[in-house]
Amino acid sequence: MEQKNQTVTKLAQTAILAALCYVSFTYLQIKIPMPGGDATSLHIGNAFCVLGALLLGGWYGGLAGAIGMGIADIMDPIYITGAPKTFFLKLCIGLIVGLVAHRIAKINESDDKAYVFKWSTIAAVAGLGFNVIADPLVGYFYKMYILGQPQQMAEVLAKWSTATTFVNAVVSTVLVSVLYNAVRPILLRSGLMLKQEKRTGVLKH
């Protein structure tokens, strides 16, 4: 029963983070029009995908970003064709952040605030750094070979996407590092985030 309650709690938290991804991307973005009716944008949606991976683990965080921002793409006539690409990339961001933060650094086992801050930031950089490279690269081939856009248009969008994705990554890394390390102690005290005892593997609230 306890395991079931933990799963329900994680799913509820995932839904909240997916909603934050959707809202932040849809209503807080600065859209930059591109030739051919396409666009790229400055936004902080990825920050909540990373936050989800730090708080809940890679799969849950990745799904929050993939679902929230995937739905945001579907609801936008400019981005709708890119929804499958968005779903894949945001899931990857979450999995990479989760791998670094929880499998490599095991931040849930530490009470050292400096250690947690360092590795949560490194994990964010890893996930968002991947996105800086993958988003324009995957987008270029997706536009050309899946959507059939001319090469020149795909190249222009890829170049602009590299610039905006880099800016988004820097802003999101700073934001999520502050948010996670502010929210983590509160969630631990309230019992809304599981913490592992060092060397025992025992989960506790």
ABEGO torsion letter per residue (X at the ends): XAAAAAAAAAAAAAAAAAAAAAAAAAAABBBBBBBGGBBBBBBAAAAAAAAAAAAAEAAAAAAAAAAAAAAAAAABAAAAAAAAAAAAAAAAAAAAAAAAAAAAAGAAABABAAAAAAAAAAAAAAAAAAAAAAAAAAAAAAAAAAAGBBAAAAAAAAAAAAAAAAAAAAAAAAAAAAAAAAAAAAAAAAGABBBBBBGAGBBBX
